[in-house]
């Protein structure tokens, strides 16, 4: 895992959060996103909230259908942790 020392704490972006980013950037509903992958909306919802992990097949399908980088989807992505107010 990578670490960034820029004066603020960072936390990894989950695979589910990355799936949500892809779906939202394409302005697709859970149902529309899942349909192109051959899965029900409930599966996509569970992936996005972290109740279900991505299978290797699903990762490859998302990359192929939605032109997403395999490395971006699979490996940790860092984001800034919100600071308490």
MODELLER restraints for C-alpha pairs under 7 A, 6 or more apart:
rsr = mdl.restraints
at = mdl.atoms
rsr.add(forms.Gaussian(group=physical.xy_distance, feature=features.Distance(at['CA:1:A'], at['CA:76:A']), mean=6.75, stdev=0.5))
rsr.add(forms.Gaussian(group=physical.xy_distance, feature=features.Distance(at['CA:4:A'], at['CA:10:A']), mean=6.84, stdev=0.5))
rsr.add(forms.Gaussian(group=physical.xy_distance, feature=features.Distance(at['CA:8:A'], at['CA:80:A']), mean=6.95, stdev=0.5))
rsr.add(forms.Gaussian(group=physical.xy_distance, feature=features.Distance(at['CA:9:A'], at['CA:80:A']), mean=6.12, stdev=0.5))
rsr.add(forms.Gaussian(group=physical.xy_distance, feature=features.Distance(at['CA:9:A'], at['CA:81:A']), mean=5.68, stdev=0.5))
rsr.add(forms.Gaussian(group=physical.xy_distance, feature=features.Distance(at['CA:10:A'], at['CA:78:A']), mean=6.06, stdev=0.5))
rsr.add(forms.Gaussian(group=physical.xy_distance, feature=features.Distance(at['CA:10:A'], at['CA:79:A']), mean=5.33, stdev=0.5))
rsr.add(forms.Gaussian(group=physical.xy_distance, feature=features.Distance(at['CA:10:A'], at['CA:80:A']), mean=4.37, stdev=0.5))
rsr.add(forms.Gaussian(group=physical.xy_distance, feature=features.Distance(at['CA:10:A'], at['CA:81:A']), mean=5.14, stdev=0.5))
rsr.add(forms.Gaussian(group=physical.xy_distance, feature=features.Distance(at['CA:11:A'], at['CA:78:A']), mean=5.55, stdev=0.5))
rsr.add(forms.Gaussian(group=physical.xy_distance, feature=features.Distance(at['CA:11:A'], at['CA:79:A']), mean=5.52, stdev=0.5))
rsr.add(forms.Gaussian(group=physical.xy_distance, feature=features.Distance(at['CA:11:A'], at['CA:80:A']), mean=6.25, stdev=0.5))
rsr.add(forms.Gaussian(group=physical.xy_distance, feature=features.Distance(at['CA:11:A'], at['CA:81:A']), mean=5.90, stdev=0.5))
rsr.add(forms.Gaussian(group=physical.xy_distance, feature=features.Distance(at['CA:12:A'], at['CA:76:A']), mean=5.72, stdev=0.5))
rsr.add(forms.Gaussian(group=physical.xy_distance, feature=features.Distance(at['CA:12:A'], at['CA:77:A']), mean=5.29, stdev=0.5))
rsr.add(forms.Gaussian(group=physical.xy_distance, feature=features.Distance(at['CA:12:A'], at['CA:78:A']), mean=4.38, stdev=0.5))
rsr.add(forms.Gaussian(group=physical.xy_distance, feature=features.Distance(at['CA:12:A'], at['CA:79:A']), mean=6.05, stdev=0.5))
rsr.add(forms.Gaussian(group=physical.xy_distance, feature=features.Distance(at['CA:13:A'], at['CA:76:A']), mean=6.44, stdev=0.5))
rsr.add(forms.Gaussian(group=physical.xy_distance, feature=features.Distance(at['CA:13:A'], at['CA:77:A']), mean=5.11, stdev=0.5))
rsr.add(forms.Gaussian(group=physical.xy_distance, feature=features.Distance(at['CA:13:A'], at['CA:78:A']), mean=5.69, stdev=0.5))
rsr.add(forms.Gaussian(group=physical.xy_distance, feature=features.Distance(at['CA:13:A'], at['CA:79:A']), mean=6.24, stdev=0.5))
rsr.add(forms.Gaussian(group=physical.xy_distance, feature=features.Distance(at['CA:15:A'], at['CA:73:A']), mean=6.18, stdev=0.5))
rsr.add(forms.Gaussian(group=physical.xy_distance, feature=features.Distance(at['CA:15:A'], at['CA:74:A']), mean=6.77, stdev=0.5))
rsr.add(forms.Gaussian(group=physical.xy_distance, feature=features.Distance(at['CA:16:A'], at['CA:47:A']), mean=5.15, stdev=0.5))
rsr.add(forms.Gaussian(group=physical.xy_distance, feature=features.Distance(at['CA:16:A'], at['CA:48:A']), mean=3.87, stdev=0.5))
rsr.add(forms.Gaussian(group=physical.xy_distance, feature=features.Distance(at['CA:16:A'], at['CA:49:A']), mean=6.22, stdev=0.5))
rsr.add(forms.Gaussian(group=physical.xy_distance, feature=features.Distance(at['CA:16:A'], at['CA:50:A']), mean=5.90, stdev=0.5))
rsr.add(forms.Gaussian(group=physical.xy_distance, feature=features.Distance(at['CA:17:A'], at['CA:48:A']), mean=5.71, stdev=0.5))
rsr.add(forms.Gaussian(group=physical.xy_distance, feature=features.Distance(at['CA:18:A'], at['CA:73:A']), mean=6.51, stdev=0.5))
rsr.add(forms.Gaussian(group=physical.xy_distance, feature=features.Distance(at['CA:19:A'], at['CA:48:A']), mean=6.37, stdev=0.5))
rsr.add(forms.Gaussian(group=physical.xy_distance, feature=features.Distance(at['CA:20:A'], at['CA:48:A']), mean=5.84, stdev=0.5))
rsr.add(forms.Gaussian(group=physical.xy_distance, feature=features.Distance(at['CA:23:A'], at['CA:33:A']), mean=6.44, stdev=0.5))
rsr.add(forms.Gaussian(group=physical.xy_distance, feature=features.Distance(at['CA:30:A'], at['CA:41:A']), mean=4.98, stdev=0.5))
rsr.add(forms.Gaussian(group=physical.xy_distance, feature=features.Distance(at['CA:30:A'], at['CA:44:A']), mean=6.27, stdev=0.5))
rsr.add(forms.Gaussian(group=physical.xy_distance, feature=features.Distance(at['CA:30:A'], at['CA:45:A']), mean=6.73, stdev=0.5))
rsr.add(forms.Gaussian(group=physical.xy_distance, feature=features.Distance(at['CA:31:A'], at['CA:40:A']), mean=6.53, stdev=0.5))
rsr.add(forms.Gaussian(group=physical.xy_distance, feature=features.Distance(at['CA:31:A'], at['CA:41:A']), mean=4.50, stdev=0.5))
rsr.add(forms.Gaussian(group=physical.xy_distance, feature=features.Distance(at['CA:34:A'], at['CA:40:A']), mean=5.56, stdev=0.5))
rsr.add(forms.Gaussian(group=physical.xy_distance, feature=features.Distance(at['CA:34:A'], at['CA:41:A']), mean=5.53, stdev=0.5))
rsr.add(forms.Gaussian(group=physical.xy_distance, feature=features.Distance(at['CA:34:A'], at['CA:44:A']), mean=6.24, stdev=0.5))
rsr.add(forms.Gaussian(group=physical.xy_distance, feature=features.Distance(at['CA:37:A'], at['CA:61:A']), mean=6.48, stdev=0.5))
rsr.add(forms.Gaussian(group=physical.xy_distance, feature=features.Distance(at['CA:46:A'], at['CA:52:A']), mean=5.33, stdev=0.5))
rsr.add(forms.Gaussian(group=physical.xy_distance, feature=features.Distance(at['CA:47:A'], at['CA:53:A']), mean=5.82, stdev=0.5))
rsr.add(forms.Gaussian(group=physical.xy_distance, feature=features.Distance(at['CA:47:A'], at['CA:54:A']), mean=6.73, stdev=0.5))
rsr.add(forms.Gaussian(group=physical.xy_distance, feature=features.Distance(at['CA:62:A'], at['CA:68:A']), mean=6.76, stdev=0.5))
rsr.add(forms.Gaussian(group=physical.xy_distance, feature=features.Distance(at['CA:63:A'], at['CA:69:A']), mean=6.09, stdev=0.5))
rsr.add(forms.Gaussian(group=physical.xy_distance, feature=features.Distance(at['CA:63:A'], at['CA:70:A']), mean=6.05, stdev=0.5))
